Amino acid sequence: MERFARLVVSNRRWVIAAWILLTALGGFGASQAVSALSYEFSLPGQSGYETNVDIVEQFGSGGPAGPVLLVVGDRERPATDAAGEGVTDAARAAVPGARIASFVDEPALRSADGLGVVMVYPRQSGGAEPYGAALPALQGVASDTSARLGVPVAVTGADALAAAGGGGGVDILAETIFGGVGALVVLALVFGSFLALMPIAVAVASILTTFLILWGLTAITDVSFIVQYLLALIGLGVAIDYALLIVTRWREARGDGLDDVAAVQHAVVTAGRSVLFSGLTVAVSLAALIALPVPFLRSIGFTGLLIPLISVAASLTLLPALLVVAGRRLEWPHRRSTSPDSRLWKRVGTTVVRRRWLSTVVAAAVLVVLALPLLGLNLSDPTNESLASRGGPAGAAITAVTDSGLGAGITKPVEVLTTSPDRVLAAVRSVPGVAAAISPGQWASGDRRIVDVWTRDDVSTTAGADAAAEVRTAAERTGASVGGAAAQNADFISAVYGNAWWIIGLIVLVTFALLARALRSVVLPLKALVLNVVSLAAAYGITVFIWQDGFGTELLFDQQASGAITVWIPIAVFAFLFGLSMDYEVFLLSRIREEYDAGADTDTATVTGLTRTGRLVTSAALILFLAFISLSRVPATDVKILATALALGIIIDATIVRGVLAPALVAGLGRANWWAPWSRSATPAPVPASVPASASADAAGHPRHAGGVTSFEEWCRQVAERHDD
């Protein structure tokens, strides 16, 4: 690290020029990369997904995409056959090639109280909104026919409900800029000078450069649209975290008397080492997701690999170069002390260490309580009731359909592909929980027919999902293939979470090995991994409590509980929070280890480590919290759920876990923290005699460097020799 720091400093202008070029290219490549992302949750080899592919190829519509429902009539003005034929003909003309079933021909689509449904499967346009072109056309049909026939006609269905709530579109650029502005405000408060611009510059360069690489990756393989959120927001957080750590250490070294170049070298050798190991740990660990045979997870794996690596590269090259060139000038107006010590976190650390076991029990109990709702986790899409609670004609229409007794599962029917429709109809109609099953004669392609089956309960609820699973079993016994949204969701859960045990095991092994090397301990990595699991469980639990169970959903988001957690959200939350919480853990433990190596006992090292990293970790967490709060303003329910999990997870991790539980356990384990079978000695290396007294006068044993960079380098060499590093 010392030689690397000298190389960067001596070539600083070339380094800055190279990053300016990469950033400019990334600015162009970002839009290209986003436009090339895939919106398919492909599951090669899974029967539900393969059936949906066959349905779309043969019939041009349906499969994973539910129908658009044209709801005709109400209690005062019941639906008539003439109205149904008029709506059906108009729909057929508005969306050519659509697969349509009308209540005129299918009694199952007509309710006893005068409501009739025309079920329309438009051809899908691809992209974020498969019915982006069809929905406006059908809404026009509803408006025109209602005025012409004198019967109310409304458009609803899963896609119509999502569109009515603002759709799934997220302006990721706007959200990133909002997060960046919030970060700038927090950094300005932390540094009290224009140095706040440094981490932002590093984040911009690393994010755009990663988008540039992602653009090239899209030419080789399918990359999920979800990675744009991961890349932009976690890229912002990780890059700022790393830069914040290095800039803080640079300011500390300058305050201890080192000149600009020596302070940069000191920051790279100390904080830079923590950044390097933290980034490598996160990158290599999340890269394990690439091994899964699920393109969606491979996308997260590629992104999880790129984000920390590029952020580390920018923090260890661009940032030191910028600090040498402009760091001193940007310290104006210098309203903050160069010392990283926080009086608040010193009091917290002292209290936690003094009452270590009480702190451990209380913090652990709080986290367990937060995690308990996770036991009732239901993975599915948001329920119709939740989407309808945001109001609008689509919400009122689906509520009327549900109340009429037609069946809440009509928005996402089970689609059965068969050559024996009568046999399938006989098999599925007797399944408990089934509301109706239809197979219109025109739903044929060669000798193959489609049978649509829907449940009384919404398939996003446990009862509805169970009924849909029984329908699938009954249909498959007849030799048919089963698709639809419920079948594909079930296959996704099986493919992703069924393989989770060995992927998690691989990530744990790789992370443990890297942390053991970085921290020169066996106990500290084990503790870090356990705390990561507890932190993630608490984040999942509080998200289930708010969104699935509905405690506070109406107060915070003005809509009813989702009734379920979207199937892809837990794995996306894992990718976010695993990396960020590991960063915070490495920052804290690395500083505690450094203080211990400098001669402090475990208790003193723990208090000092928390004192000197507490403000940094909470500032970094606050920056991300603001970014995720911004993301929660997006109307799409699944994005709101994701943002809630991330925002609360970050706060829980930075306060309860890293502020209380982690230091309490380090203090409680004492000398056991430093045990490693490959280490010859657990005794900290003394500061060498050649370092002047003024350079080692810190009461905690923290070496001050008034003696100049030569003394610092000599001290580093002796510590390295003592610890076989």
C-alpha positions, 0 to 999 in steps of 0.5 A: 500500500505504501508503494502504491500510494507513492505511485499514485501521488507521483502520477496524480495528473495522469490519474485524474485525466484517466478518470475524467475520460472514464467519467465522460465515457460513462456519462454517454454509456449510462443511458445506453446501458439502461436502455439495454436492460432486461425486464424479464425474470427468466427462469430457464428449465423451470416448468412455469416459465417455460410454459409461459414462453410457449403461451406467448410464442403460440398465442402472442399474449398472456403467460406471465402477464395478467389480463386487462379487465373491462368491467361493464355495468353496475347494480343500477345499470346491469350489463347487457349482451348488447353492451358486452358485444359492443365493448368486445368488438371495440376492444378487438379493433383497438388492440388487434391480435388480443386474446379476448373472452366476454361475459356474453359467451362465458357465464363465469364472467357475469355476476348475479348483481349485473356486473360483466367482465370482458377479459382482454390479453393484449400483445405485449410490447416488452420493456418496463410496461408490457401493456404500455400501448394497449392500456391507453387504447382500452381506456379509450374504448371504455370511455367511448363505449360507456358514453355511446351505450349508456352503461358504465365501463371501467378498465382494471387488472394488475397492470391497470392498477399499477399504472393507476398508482404511478406505474413501475417506472422510476427516474433513477437519475432523479433519485440519484441526484436527490440522494447526492444532494442529501449526501452533500448536505451531510458531508458539508456538516461533517467536514465544515468545508468544501472537502465535502465535494471530494466524496461526491466527485469520487461517487460520480466517477465510480457510478458512471464508470460502472455504468460504462462497464455494465453497457459492455456487459449487456452485449454479452448477457441479459442484465436485469433492470433491477441492477440500475437501482443497485448500481446507482444507489449502492454505488453512491453509498459505497463510494461515499463511504470509502471516500469519507473514510480516507478523507477523514484519515487524511484530515487527521494526519494533516492535523497531526503535522504531516504535509499534504503528500505524507498525509495522503500516503498515511491515509492510503496505508491505513484507511486505504487498507480497510477500504481495499479489504472491505471492497474485496470482501463484498465483491468476491462474496456477492460474485458467488451469485453469478454461479446460480442458474438464474439470470436475474441473480447473475445480474445482481452478482455481476453488479455486486462485483463491479460496484465495490471494485470500481469504488475501491479503485476510484477511492485509492487512485482518484481521491488521493490524486485530488487530495494532493492537487486540491485538498488543502484549498478545499479545506476552507472555511475549515469550520471543523476540527481535524480530529475524528473523535466524537464526544457523543460516540465516546460517551456511548462507547464508554457506557457500552464497554462498562456495561458490555453484557447488559448492552449485548442482551438489550441490543440482541433482544431488540433485534430479535423482536424486530426480526420476529415478523419474518416468520410469517413472510409471504412472498408474492406480488402486492394484493389487489386490495392494496393496489386499489386502496390508492383510489381511482377508477381501476381500484373501484372496478376491481373492488366491485369485481371482488365484491360481486363474487366473481373471484379476486384471483381473476386479475392473475389467472392460472393459464393451462396449455393443453390438448384436452381442455375438457379433461382439464376443466373437469379436473380443476373445477373441483379444486377447493378455492377455485372460482371459475375456469373457462376455455373459449373456443377461439383460444386455440393454436393448432391442437393446443388450447388455453384454459384459464382458472382463477381463484376466489382469493387473490393469488397474492394471499396465502389462501389464493396461492395455495389454491393456485398450487393445487390447481397446478397439481390437478392440471399437470396430472392430466398431462397439461402444462401450467403457466401464469403469474402464480406459477412463475412466482412459485418457480422463482421462489423455488429457483432462487431461495431453494438454492440460497443455502449453498450460495449463502454458505459459499458467501460466508466461507469467502467472507470469513476467509477475507476478513480473517486475513484483513483482521488477523483474527478468527473470532472477529470475522465470525462475530461480523458474519453473525451480526450481519445475519441478525441485522438482515433479519431485523430489516426483513422483519420490520419490513414484513411488519409494516408492509405485509402486516400493515402496521403503519402503512396507511399512516406512512404511505397512504395505502393499505398493506401489500399483504405480501413482499414482492418475490425479488425484494429479499434477495435485492435487499440482501445484495444492498445491506450485506455490502453496506453493513460489511463496510461499516463492520470492517471500518469499525473493527479495523480501527479497533484492531489498529488501536490494539496494535498500537498498544491499547488494551481491548477495552480502550481500543474498543472505545477509541475505535468507536469514538473515531468511526462512530461519526463516520458510520452514522454520517454514511448511514444518514446519507443512504437513509436520505437516498432510500427515503427519496426512493420510497416516494416512487408510486410503485408499491414494490419499490416502496417496499424495497426502499423501506427495507433498505432505509430501516436496515441501514439505520438499524445496522449503523445504530443498534448493531455497529453502535452497541452490539458490535463494540459490546461483544468485542469488549466482552470477548476480550483477548479472545478477539485477537486469537488466530492459529497462524499468529505467533503472538497476540501481543500488540507491537509497541511503537518503536523507540525511534518515533519521537515521544510527541508522535506516540503520546496519545493516551490510548496508544494511538501513534501521533506522527509529528515526527514525519513520514519517515518515522511513520514508515519505520513504525509500520515496518516494525508492526508488519514484521511483528504480525507476519503481515 
